[in-house]
Amino acid sequence: MSGHWESPGFSRREAVKEDVVSLDCYLDNAATTPVAPEVARAMLEAMGVASEHRLIGSFANPSAAYRWGVQASRCVDAARGVVATTLGGQADEVVFTSGGTEANNLAILGLASALRRRGRHLITTEVEHRSVLDACHALEEEGWEVTRLPVDDAGQVQASQVQRALRPDTVLCTLAHVNNEVGTIQPIAEIAQALGTRGPILHVDGVQACGKMPTPYALWGVGLASLSAHKINGPKGVGALWIRAGVRVRPLFHGGGQQGGLRPGTENVPGIVGFRRALELATADATETTRRLREHKLRLWRRLREALPGLAANGPDPEDPVRAAPHILNVCFERCLSGVVRAEVLLHRMEEHGLACSAGSACSARRPAPSHVLVALRLGQGCIGSSLRFSVGLQTATAEIDRAVDIIRTVVSEHAEVAARWSR
Amino acid sequence: MVPLSTREELVIGRYAEIALKGGNRRPFERALVRRVKDQLGERARVEVSGGRVLVHLVPGAALSDATLALCRSFGVVSAQPAVRLLRPVEMSEVASEVIALAQQAIQRGASSFKVAARRADKGFFLNSLELNRVLGAAVAEATGLRVDVHHSDLELEVDVRPDAVFLAGVRVAGPGGLPTGVSGRAVALLSGGIDSPVAAYLAAKRGLALSAVYFHTFPYTGEGARQKVYDLCRRLTVYAGPVRLWVVHFTEIQEAIAELVPEPMRTVVARRMMVRLAEEVARREHAGALITGDSLGQVASQTLEALSAIGEISTLPLLRPLVAWDKTEIVSLARRIDTYSVSIRPFDDCCVLFAPQHPRTRPTRAEAARAEERLDIKTLMASALRKSERLRATPGSLEPLTLQDVR
């Protein structure tokens, strides 16, 4: 095949002053991450566009009977193996999805549908991601009972709470390994142990944990685990659900029987290949990855606290390696500034300086309601309205952290200066 | 010359008010034709004939597009799809065309019909009563529509002329009003909320071309708010034609107000500043009026006293099409013109930081003037306008304009 395809043109018609401010410090990695160049290269190859002069077969449909199809299906299987390895499971237990939200929905709704004759009670927490909360709510509307466990001031639930909430008709317990807003690590191993091998299935939303810290869910006795590629420098639109052999899940979609019928539809081969590469990059030296993320986060935290007296961390103590995730820092500016502080105003001021962070989680930042996670931590209204989340990623550099500290300091004093003039 | 095809599709646009306006009639008709042409481009030939707008479709163009274009043009009272068949023509052909027109009408909810035939060519082998009977029976059989000669939903018109047979179907209601631009130009103050685009729509319906102004208060409102106004502008262009949008930098004014104006009066003073700026924009846009979405008594700045204290600033007519509308009425029109879904999109609005806890609901004009005494109005306005951006919105795009006219 010759290179007669025109290169795709990008319309700049709607570009209105959008790119004037360059993104110098990206500290919103819990929302999403940039794709690693190696990942992009692997994906490009899997799309079949590696060469302009020769058609390579890697774009073929994995279900096709010819050799190129078989090769594509081998790529998917190899990626399954890599995902399984990070969880300590088997390759044939992995189903690729369109991302974390679909994985969570497939886990919760799919398992509920398969086990609805055994019982109709499930346990979750007050601090879950919207995809889990809303899937549970959907079941509630169908007559299921949901126990939502409260968390302590650090955002943690204890295994004993889960044990007390157990009922004979409990079929599922679902919670996130790492909270997406404040970074609390839940004691998954202990909870799995408390549930026992014969009890309800444990589903872990591992989207924020995977690639950042050890996630040997299979060894801990977890039944289902959700993952997502774009949080670890992979592409958007691909994720996975690991389903331990023997756990029954009913598919949400119907179609051509791909992936054992659990998630029919032609596999997103480039996405899956990118996911695999991103996982490999993150886990090649897993201890080092965790250490680096933690080092960046602590550098940010320590330097910010030094620069801004009164700054407080929400959720777990950032220094606590057991309860605080290595990459997420949620801080409250209430006591750094006098008068009313609105996190969004600080966020926009930072945006003007080229720093991106988040007020609440990105999925719900556009709704004016206060974050349900911060509410569950029993923080005051003033604190909730003035909290920002900073999250580091694998590509974050030390200089980026130092620049961010400068920007945050400037913004806070800028804001203080303007607000001090306002008469109330 | 393209040979006349034996079959032509067209849509008839009728207008009422234009016809009443004696000497203005020609420019009104021209404005209407221009508006319809703008929407259809190469897909149709548009002309005025016999007090109606005729949209002749180029072969391959969709009749529904032309109907829709007429139904989105202010001034049009109804749009009626029609077919012209050159004679000689077989009766079976006429019947099948009439049936097709009836089927279109069923999609729009018609359940009964009658055929109204005329025979300008008295030599035609069927007279008008026979035509009614023959074609009526064909339509009833083919579509299942009920014949009702007194209260039918649908009148299928058949006109046998010496050269052609002319068939016309359902009349779809247009928006009414006056063609865009014939009343001049006005500047609409858009906030991103539900009311202001509806007000702009209603003003445009009376023949006003639109310019718009949005007051951007970054970082107290984010880029999401600006995007909402962009999207609202684009939806307005569907009816009102291209809209020029000014994004005026309002941050420094808002901050100065927070610093220098007593708290209860801040909302009124901010609104007075907006009117001043909008008037300046109007001057540069050669516009003759301002449009706001005020509805009497809806919020603190919309009491009669507040409207008076804000309105006195304007030397141009300040049009408030929604002044006597209830929220439910506004919402229902917003849904109909498709701005509602954009208006309710959530975004972070931190202007609440500036909203007084206890706003003065019945300010006098003198109080308002006193409250803004300490503001350097001239300098603030000049700076706000200098930092503003100008864009041109059409249904398909939004492009920045040069800053030449801004200076």
Chai-1 contact restraints between the chains, C-beta under 6 A:
chainA,res_idxA,chainB,res_idxB,connection_type,confidence,min_distance_angstrom,max_distance_angstrom,comment,restraint_id
A,R13,B,S397,contact,1.0,0.0,6.0,A-B,restraint_1
A,V16,B,P400,contact,1.0,0.0,6.0,A-B,restraint_2
A,R342,B,C350,contact,1.0,0.0,6.0,A-B,restraint_3
A,R342,B,L353,contact,1.0,0.0,6.0,A-B,restraint_4
A,E344,B,D348,contact,1.0,0.0,6.0,A-B,restraint_5
A,E344,B,C350,contact,1.0,0.0,6.0,A-B,restraint_6
A,V345,B,P219,contact,1.0,0.0,6.0,A-B,restraint_7
A,V345,B,Y220,contact,1.0,0.0,6.0,A-B,restraint_8
A,V345,B,C350,contact,1.0,0.0,6.0,A-B,restraint_9
A,H348,B,P219,contact,1.0,0.0,6.0,A-B,restraint_10
A,H348,B,G222,contact,1.0,0.0,6.0,A-B,restraint_11
A,R349,B,P219,contact,1.0,0.0,6.0,A-B,restraint_12
A,R366,B,P346,contact,1.0,0.0,6.0,A-B,restraint_13
A,R367,B,P346,contact,1.0,0.0,6.0,A-B,restraint_14
A,P368,B,P346,contact,1.0,0.0,6.0,A-B,restraint_15
A,V418,B,E255,contact,1.0,0.0,6.0,A-B,restraint_16
A,R421,B,E259,contact,1.0,0.0,6.0,A-B,restraint_17
A,W422,B,A258,contact,1.0,0.0,6.0,A-B,restraint_18
A,W422,B,E259,contact,1.0,0.0,6.0,A-B,restraint_19
